[in-house]
């Protein structure tokens, strides 16, 4: 019986996400200095993704999946934010604004709300807080575009991801557990500990 309980705990923990939020009004207007040779690009359509960048994305996972993933995100109106060093992608994050932004949380989004999602930092660049620099840049840019709130989520087991988020103005506001029963997605919410 104990084994079944542990298995259930591990299963739920795998699907547990920390819900994270930032009120843009609380954002400190700081100048974000990029390390030498670093740039950040805001890409709004697939055609603007350089062939060299597409090759880098295709190395991230199965090429057919990545092509579909990129097409779907741009089709939905998502923006791709890319941090580069000497022209090579270091890290990326997607953002999506308004009511289209998030369907699986089941709380209302306004036209001035944004969700940032599906981030990745390549292995050779991890441990240098480059992702935190990218997020701060995104938040500063969104603040200039009239965005009032930003949401994201981090898997509960992603300790390093939470450590990086804590270096930004994003803060946890809840926990979501997602699981499927008979092909139906069930999401339950918990308040954060502490």
Secondary structure, DSSP 8 states (H G I E B T S, - for coil): -HHHHHHHHHHHHHTEEEEEEEEGGG---------TTEEEEEE-SGGGS-HHHHHHHHTTS-HHHHHHHHHHHHHTT-EEEEEEETTEEEEEEEEEEGGGS-SSS-S---TTEEEEEEEEE-GGGTTS-HHHHHHHHHHHHHHHTT--EEEEEEETT-HHHHHHHTTSS-EEEEEEEEEEETTEEEEEEE----
